[in-house]
Amino acid sequence: MRRLIRELRKHALSFPETREDHPWEHSAFKLKGKTFLFVGAESEGWGISVKLEESHASALTKPFASPTRYGLGKHGWVSAKFGPKDAVPLDALKRWIEESYYVIAPLKVLKQLEGDGITGKKAAPRRAPVRARRSGQ
């Protein structure tokens, strides 16, 4: 469980201008003050919450996923919860984290990601990011 959380933390922090905060005894990963990932662990398991657009409906079909509580679910947030011995689809969770980052990222950061690789991060998706498509750019 700790290894998986460490790997997801490392993945989240690999995105430009990301910082980690610790509200409510959980980790929150933020870009310019906006959270794109919550990670929390308890004695009975652990989980994440991300904001999804493109894969939102598909994510909610997974047995480990549900709309995030506290009213966030109606704004696109999805939570995935796992017990200590559950199989974890790590690659899918990393894709969700990446999508969540793109959903909340300001256009200036998205343009930087799509630029000439200044960030050192893998190339941005070939299609326009969710936020850019939504704004018609």
Residue frames as a rotation matrix with the C-alpha (Angstrom) as fourth column:
MET 1
0.573 0.819 0.000 0.00
0.819 -0.573 0.000 0.00
0.000 0.000 -1.000 0.00
ARG 2
0.509 -0.442 -0.739 2.74
0.121 -0.813 0.570 2.48
-0.852 -0.379 -0.360 0.92
ARG 3
-0.569 -0.750 0.338 4.69
0.408 0.100 0.908 1.62
-0.714 0.654 0.249 -2.23
LEU 4
-0.156 0.608 0.778 1.66
0.978 -0.013 0.206 2.36
0.135 0.794 -0.593 -4.41
ILE 5
0.814 0.461 -0.353 0.99
0.534 -0.834 0.142 5.66
-0.229 -0.304 -0.925 -2.66
ARG 6
0.079 -0.877 -0.474 4.65
0.111 -0.464 0.879 6.65
-0.991 -0.122 0.060 -3.05
GLU 7
-0.643 -0.319 0.696 4.50
0.666 0.214 0.714 5.85
-0.377 0.923 0.075 -6.75
LEU 8
0.275 0.820 0.501 1.33
0.927 -0.365 0.088 7.89
0.255 0.440 -0.861 -7.27
ARG 9
0.719 -0.107 -0.687 2.84
0.316 -0.830 0.459 10.76
-0.619 -0.547 -0.563 -5.26
LYS 10
-0.365 -0.930 -0.043 5.96
0.268 -0.149 0.952 10.71
-0.892 0.336 0.303 -7.44
HIS 11
-0.424 0.293 0.857 3.79
0.905 0.109 0.411 10.70
0.027 0.950 -0.311 -10.56
ALA 12
0.661 0.750 -0.026 1.69
0.750 -0.658 0.074 13.66
0.038 -0.069 -0.997 -9.37
LEU 13
0.559 -0.504 -0.658 4.78
0.120 -0.737 0.665 15.69
-0.820 -0.451 -0.351 -8.44
SER 14
-0.384 -0.725 0.572 6.28
0.692 0.184 0.698 15.10
-0.612 0.664 0.431 -11.90
PHE 15
0.331 0.575 0.748 3.86
0.908 -0.411 -0.086 17.63
0.258 0.708 -0.658 -13.40
PRO 16
-0.547 -0.625 0.557 5.08
0.506 -0.777 -0.375 21.23
0.667 0.076 0.741 -13.71
GLU 17
-0.602 0.170 0.781 4.37
-0.442 -0.885 -0.148 23.64
0.665 -0.434 0.607 -10.86
THR 18
0.419 0.748 -0.515 2.79
0.049 0.548 0.835 20.95
0.907 -0.375 0.193 -8.67
ARG 19
-0.629 -0.555 0.545 3.07
-0.568 -0.151 -0.809 21.13
0.531 -0.818 -0.220 -4.91
GLU 20
-0.243 0.491 -0.837 1.84
0.507 0.799 0.322 18.88
0.827 -0.346 -0.443 -2.13
ASP 21
-0.392 0.254 0.884 -0.28
-0.733 -0.667 -0.134 20.13
0.555 -0.701 0.447 0.75
HIS 22
-0.796 0.044 -0.604 -1.68
0.294 0.900 -0.321 18.22
0.529 -0.433 -0.730 3.76
PRO 23
-0.455 0.717 0.529 -5.24
-0.835 -0.549 0.026 19.27
0.309 -0.430 0.848 4.63
TRP 24
0.469 0.840 0.272 -7.47
-0.881 0.423 0.212 16.98
0.063 -0.339 0.939 6.66
GLU 25
0.078 -0.545 0.835 -4.72
-0.520 0.692 0.500 14.40
-0.850 -0.474 -0.229 7.27
HIS 26
0.672 0.094 0.735 -4.59
0.540 0.617 -0.572 13.64
-0.508 0.781 0.364 3.52
SER 27
-0.564 -0.809 -0.168 -2.27
0.379 -0.434 0.817 14.70
-0.734 0.397 0.551 0.75
ALA 28
0.715 0.699 -0.026 -3.56
0.333 -0.373 -0.866 17.20
-0.615 0.610 -0.500 -1.78
PHE 29
-0.427 -0.830 0.359 -1.62
0.733 -0.085 0.675 17.81
-0.529 0.551 0.645 -4.97
LYS 30
0.573 0.668 -0.475 -2.16
0.406 -0.735 -0.543 21.28
-0.712 0.118 -0.692 -6.37
LEU 31
-0.383 -0.561 0.734 -1.34
0.918 -0.323 0.231 23.39
0.108 0.762 0.638 -9.38
LYS 32
-0.777 0.013 0.629 -1.49
0.071 -0.992 0.108 27.13
0.625 0.129 0.770 -8.72
GLY 33
-0.815 0.396 0.423 -3.67
-0.555 -0.321 -0.768 26.56
-0.168 -0.860 0.481 -5.65
LYS 34
0.258 0.925 -0.280 -6.16
-0.962 0.273 0.017 24.24
0.092 0.265 0.960 -7.40
THR 35
-0.283 -0.318 0.905 -6.26
-0.556 0.823 0.115 20.63
-0.781 -0.471 -0.410 -6.28
PHE 36
0.036 0.276 -0.961 -6.16
-0.943 0.327 0.058 17.90
0.330 0.904 0.272 -8.92
LEU 37
-0.007 -0.071 -0.997 -5.50
0.033 0.997 -0.071 14.90
0.999 -0.033 -0.005 -6.63
PHE 38
0.275 0.068 0.959 -6.34
-0.953 -0.110 0.281 13.86
0.125 -0.992 0.035 -3.09
VAL 39
-0.077 -0.318 -0.945 -4.65
-0.092 0.946 -0.311 10.79
0.993 0.063 -0.102 -1.58
GLY 40
0.068 0.126 0.990 -5.54
-0.973 -0.209 0.094 9.33
0.219 -0.970 0.108 1.80
ALA 41
-0.359 -0.213 -0.909 -4.79
-0.066 0.977 -0.203 6.20
0.931 -0.013 -0.365 3.76
GLU 42
0.221 0.458 0.861 -6.54
-0.953 -0.085 0.290 4.67
0.206 -0.885 0.418 6.76
SER 43
-0.434 -0.430 0.792 -6.20
-0.684 0.729 0.022 1.41
-0.587 -0.532 -0.611 8.63
GLU 44
0.191 0.609 0.770 -8.78
0.086 0.771 -0.631 -0.32
-0.978 0.187 0.095 6.41
GLY 45
0.288 -0.141 0.947 -7.31
0.928 0.285 -0.240 0.89
-0.236 0.948 0.213 3.11
TRP 46
-0.516 -0.499 -0.696 -6.48
0.227 -0.863 0.451 3.87
-0.826 0.075 0.559 0.97
GLY 47
0.316 0.661 0.681 -7.84
0.876 0.072 -0.477 5.86
-0.364 0.747 -0.556 -1.92
ILE 48
-0.854 -0.508 -0.108 -7.57
0.406 -0.783 0.472 8.76
-0.324 0.359 0.875 -4.30
SER 49
0.401 0.913 -0.080 -9.93
0.594 -0.325 -0.736 11.38
-0.698 0.247 -0.673 -5.67
VAL 50
-0.781 -0.620 0.076 -9.46
0.415 -0.425 0.804 13.06
-0.467 0.659 0.589 -9.05
LYS 51
0.092 0.783 -0.615 -11.44
-0.309 -0.565 -0.765 15.41
-0.947 0.261 0.190 -11.29
LEU 52
-0.709 -0.300 0.638 -12.31
0.403 0.570 0.716 13.73
-0.579 0.765 -0.283 -14.57
GLU 53
-0.111 0.683 -0.722 -14.09
-0.725 -0.553 -0.412 14.83
-0.680 0.477 0.556 -17.72
GLU 54
-0.168 0.004 -0.986 -13.34
-0.931 0.329 0.160 12.51
0.325 0.944 -0.051 -20.64
SER 55
-0.609 -0.150 -0.779 -13.08
-0.078 0.989 -0.130 9.31
0.790 -0.018 -0.613 -18.62
HIS 56
-0.661 0.369 0.653 -15.62
-0.750 -0.320 -0.579 10.25
-0.005 -0.873 0.488 -15.92
ALA 57
0.405 0.912 -0.071 -18.45
-0.914 0.406 0.004 7.95
0.033 0.063 0.997 -17.06
SER 58
0.360 -0.362 -0.860 -16.07
-0.227 0.860 -0.457 5.07
0.905 0.360 0.227 -17.75
ALA 59
-0.694 -0.691 0.202 -14.37
-0.319 0.043 -0.947 5.48
0.645 -0.722 -0.250 -14.36
LEU 60
-0.366 0.631 0.684 -17.67
-0.919 -0.130 -0.372 5.21
-0.146 -0.765 0.627 -12.52
THR 61
0.595 0.545 -0.591 -18.26
-0.642 0.764 0.058 1.75
0.484 0.345 0.804 -14.03
LYS 62
-0.351 -0.804 -0.480 -15.28
-0.191 0.563 -0.804 0.36
0.917 -0.190 -0.351 -12.08
PRO 63
0.415 0.597 -0.687 -16.19
0.491 0.489 0.721 -1.52
0.766 -0.636 -0.090 -8.88
PHE 64
-0.153 -0.584 -0.797 -13.67
0.988 -0.110 -0.109 0.48
-0.024 -0.804 0.594 -6.83
ALA 65
-0.932 -0.237 0.273 -14.85
0.286 -0.945 0.157 3.92
0.220 0.224 0.949 -8.03
SER 66
0.092 0.968 -0.235 -17.68
0.995 -0.099 -0.021 6.19
-0.044 -0.232 -0.972 -6.94
PRO 67
0.371 0.067 0.926 -18.60
0.284 -0.958 -0.045 9.88
0.884 0.279 -0.374 -7.09
THR 68
-0.702 -0.689 -0.182 -16.55
0.431 -0.208 -0.878 11.79
0.567 -0.695 0.443 -4.51
ARG 69
0.102 0.750 -0.654 -18.50
0.990 -0.012 0.140 12.76
0.097 -0.662 -0.743 -1.40
TYR 70
-0.266 -0.121 -0.956 -19.09
0.585 -0.809 -0.061 16.25
-0.766 -0.576 0.286 0.01
GLY 71
0.641 0.663 -0.386 -20.78
0.082 -0.560 -0.824 17.39
-0.763 0.497 -0.414 -3.20
LEU 72
-0.232 -0.822 -0.519 -17.62
-0.581 -0.311 0.752 17.07
-0.780 0.477 -0.406 -5.30
GLY 73
-0.535 0.041 0.844 -19.03
0.426 0.876 0.227 14.15
-0.730 0.481 -0.486 -7.29
LYS 74
0.522 0.817 0.246 -21.51
0.657 -0.201 -0.727 16.39
-0.544 0.541 -0.641 -9.07
HIS 75
0.723 -0.365 -0.587 -18.56
-0.512 -0.853 -0.100 18.48
-0.464 0.373 -0.804 -10.30
GLY 76
0.684 -0.387 -0.618 -16.73
-0.496 0.375 -0.783 15.58
0.535 0.842 0.065 -11.95
TRP 77
-0.259 -0.820 0.510 -14.74
-0.956 0.142 -0.256 14.25
0.138 -0.554 -0.821 -9.01
VAL 78
0.645 0.343 -0.683 -14.32
-0.321 0.933 0.166 10.47
0.694 0.112 0.712 -8.76
SER 79
0.121 -0.584 0.803 -12.94
-0.974 0.087 0.209 8.53
-0.192 -0.807 -0.559 -5.78
ALA 80
0.355 -0.118 -0.927 -11.24
-0.305 0.923 -0.235 5.15
0.884 0.367 0.292 -6.00
LYS 81
0.290 -0.184 0.939 -10.88
-0.954 0.017 0.298 3.12
-0.071 -0.983 -0.171 -2.80
PHE 82
0.212 -0.348 -0.913 -8.81
-0.318 0.859 -0.401 0.01
0.924 0.375 0.071 -2.18
GLY 83
0.965 0.028 0.260 -8.28
-0.251 0.382 0.890 -2.41
-0.074 -0.924 0.376 0.67
PRO 84
0.248 -0.958 0.147 -4.76
-0.732 -0.086 0.675 -3.49
-0.634 -0.275 -0.723 1.66
LYS 85
-0.441 -0.444 0.780 -4.96
0.038 0.859 0.510 -6.67
-0.897 0.254 -0.362 -0.45
ASP 86
0.657 0.753 0.028 -6.98
0.108 -0.058 -0.992 -5.36
-0.746 0.655 -0.120 -3.43
ALA 87
-0.146 -0.606 0.782 -5.57
0.957 0.113 0.267 -5.44
-0.250 0.788 0.563 -6.93
VAL 88
0.272 0.150 -0.951 -4.79
0.150 -0.982 -0.113 -1.88
-0.951 -0.112 -0.290 -7.95
PRO 89
0.561 -0.043 0.827 -4.90
0.826 0.086 -0.556 -0.73
-0.048 0.995 0.084 -11.61
LEU 90
0.055 -0.648 -0.759 -1.87
0.561 -0.609 0.560 1.53
-0.826 -0.457 0.331 -11.20
ASP 91
-0.823 -0.391 0.413 -1.60
0.548 -0.354 0.758 2.54
-0.150 0.850 0.506 -14.87
ALA 92
-0.026 0.902 0.430 -5.27
0.773 -0.255 0.581 3.57
0.634 0.348 -0.691 -14.97
LEU 93
0.622 0.232 -0.748 -4.88
0.729 -0.520 0.445 5.62
-0.286 -0.822 -0.492 -11.79
LYS 94
-0.404 -0.836 -0.371 -1.86
0.521 -0.544 0.658 7.40
-0.752 0.073 0.655 -13.29
ARG 95
-0.692 0.235 0.683 -3.88
0.620 -0.291 0.729 8.23
0.370 0.928 0.055 -16.42
TRP 96
0.430 0.896 -0.110 -6.67
0.806 -0.327 0.494 9.60
0.407 -0.301 -0.863 -14.21
ILE 97
0.276 -0.422 -0.864 -4.16
0.652 -0.578 0.491 11.75
-0.707 -0.698 0.116 -12.32
GLU 98
-0.785 -0.596 0.169 -2.81
0.501 -0.450 0.740 13.10
-0.364 0.666 0.651 -15.60
GLU 99
-0.304 0.762 0.572 -6.32
0.706 -0.222 0.672 13.85
0.639 0.608 -0.471 -16.87
SER 100
0.580 0.538 -0.611 -7.21
0.814 -0.394 0.426 15.58
-0.011 -0.745 -0.667 -13.62
TYR 101
-0.246 -0.761 -0.600 -4.09
0.571 -0.614 0.544 17.76
-0.783 -0.209 0.586 -13.89
TYR 102
-0.878 -0.087 0.471 -5.04
0.468 -0.366 0.804 18.77
0.103 0.926 0.362 -17.45
VAL 103
0.069 0.991 0.115 -8.65
0.855 -0.118 0.506 19.47
0.515 0.063 -0.855 -16.40
ILE 104
0.716 0.252 -0.651 -7.63
0.638 -0.615 0.463 22.03
-0.284 -0.747 -0.601 -13.75
ALA 105
-0.296 -0.952 -0.080 -4.52
0.813 -0.295 0.503 23.43
-0.502 0.084 0.861 -15.47
PRO 106
0.379 0.343 -0.859 -4.67
-0.095 -0.909 -0.405 27.03
-0.920 0.236 -0.312 -16.69
LEU 107
0.975 0.072 0.211 -4.22
0.198 0.156 -0.968 27.50
-0.102 0.985 0.137 -20.44
LYS 108
0.567 -0.824 -0.002 -0.77
-0.801 -0.550 -0.237 29.05
0.194 0.136 -0.971 -19.90
VAL 109
-0.119 -0.591 0.798 0.48
-0.694 0.624 0.359 25.85
-0.710 -0.511 -0.484 -18.26
LEU 110
0.558 0.390 0.732 -1.16
0.213 0.786 -0.580 23.69
-0.802 0.480 0.356 -20.95
LYS 111
0.961 -0.242 -0.133 0.63
-0.218 -0.373 -0.902 25.69
0.169 0.896 -0.411 -23.64
GLN 112
0.145 -0.946 0.290 3.91
-0.982 -0.101 0.162 25.17
-0.124 -0.308 -0.943 -21.79
LEU 113
0.027 -0.071 0.997 3.29
-0.274 0.959 0.076 21.42
-0.961 -0.276 0.006 -21.73
GLU 114
0.775 0.359 0.519 2.52
0.375 0.400 -0.836 21.37
-0.508 0.843 0.175 -25.44
GLY 115
0.719 -0.547 -0.429 5.63
-0.648 -0.751 -0.130 23.44
-0.251 0.371 -0.894 -26.18
ASP 116
0.450 -0.637 -0.626 9.03
-0.559 0.346 -0.754 22.15
0.697 0.689 -0.201 -27.07
GLY 117
0.537 -0.187 -0.823 9.56
0.439 0.894 0.083 19.91
0.720 -0.406 0.562 -24.08
ILE 118
-0.125 -0.587 0.800 10.88
-0.443 -0.688 -0.575 22.56
0.888 -0.426 -0.174 -21.67
THR 119
0.495 0.485 0.721 9.20
-0.835 0.035 0.549 20.74
0.242 -0.874 0.422 -18.81
GLY 120
-0.666 -0.743 0.059 11.13
-0.737 0.645 -0.202 17.49
0.112 -0.178 -0.978 -19.12
LYS 121
-0.151 0.729 0.668 7.78
-0.425 0.562 -0.710 15.72
-0.893 -0.391 0.224 -18.90
LYS 122
-0.567 0.026 0.823 6.64
0.613 0.680 0.402 13.27
-0.550 0.733 -0.402 -21.53
ALA 123
-0.969 0.178 0.173 5.06
0.024 -0.627 0.779 14.86
0.247 0.759 0.603 -24.56
ALA 124
-0.509 0.860 0.025 1.57
-0.546 -0.300 -0.783 16.21
-0.666 -0.412 0.622 -24.10
PRO 125
-0.069 0.562 0.824 -1.24
0.471 0.747 -0.470 14.24
-0.879 0.356 -0.316 -25.74
ARG 126
-0.834 -0.242 0.496 -1.56
0.544 -0.204 0.814 14.76
-0.096 0.948 0.302 -29.51
ARG 127
0.059 0.915 0.399 -5.15
0.780 -0.292 0.554 15.89
0.623 0.279 -0.731 -29.15
ALA 128
-0.313 -0.104 0.944 -5.86
-0.273 -0.942 -0.194 19.24
0.910 -0.319 0.267 -27.57
PRO 129
-0.957 -0.052 -0.286 -6.16
0.251 0.349 -0.903 19.00
0.147 -0.936 -0.321 -23.78
VAL 130
-0.234 0.951 -0.202 -9.66
0.968 0.248 0.044 18.90
0.092 -0.185 -0.978 -22.32
ARG 131
0.065 0.262 -0.963 -9.59
0.567 -0.804 -0.180 22.48
-0.821 -0.534 -0.201 -21.09
ALA 132
-0.752 -0.406 -0.519 -8.31
-0.175 -0.636 0.752 23.87
-0.635 0.657 0.407 -24.40
ARG 133
-0.842 0.503 0.194 -10.98
0.427 0.402 0.810 22.02
0.330 0.765 -0.554 -26.36
ARG 134
-0.069 0.861 -0.503 -13.65
0.979 -0.038 -0.200 23.23
-0.191 -0.506 -0.841 -23.95
SER 135
0.014 0.029 -0.999 -12.64
0.227 -0.974 -0.025 26.86
-0.974 -0.227 -0.020 -24.51
GLY 136
0.874 0.434 0.219 -12.64
0.266 -0.050 -0.963 26.39
-0.406 0.900 -0.159 -28.29
GLN 137
0.465 -0.777 -0.424 -8.91
-0.791 -0.580 0.196 26.95
-0.398 0.244 -0.884 -28.75
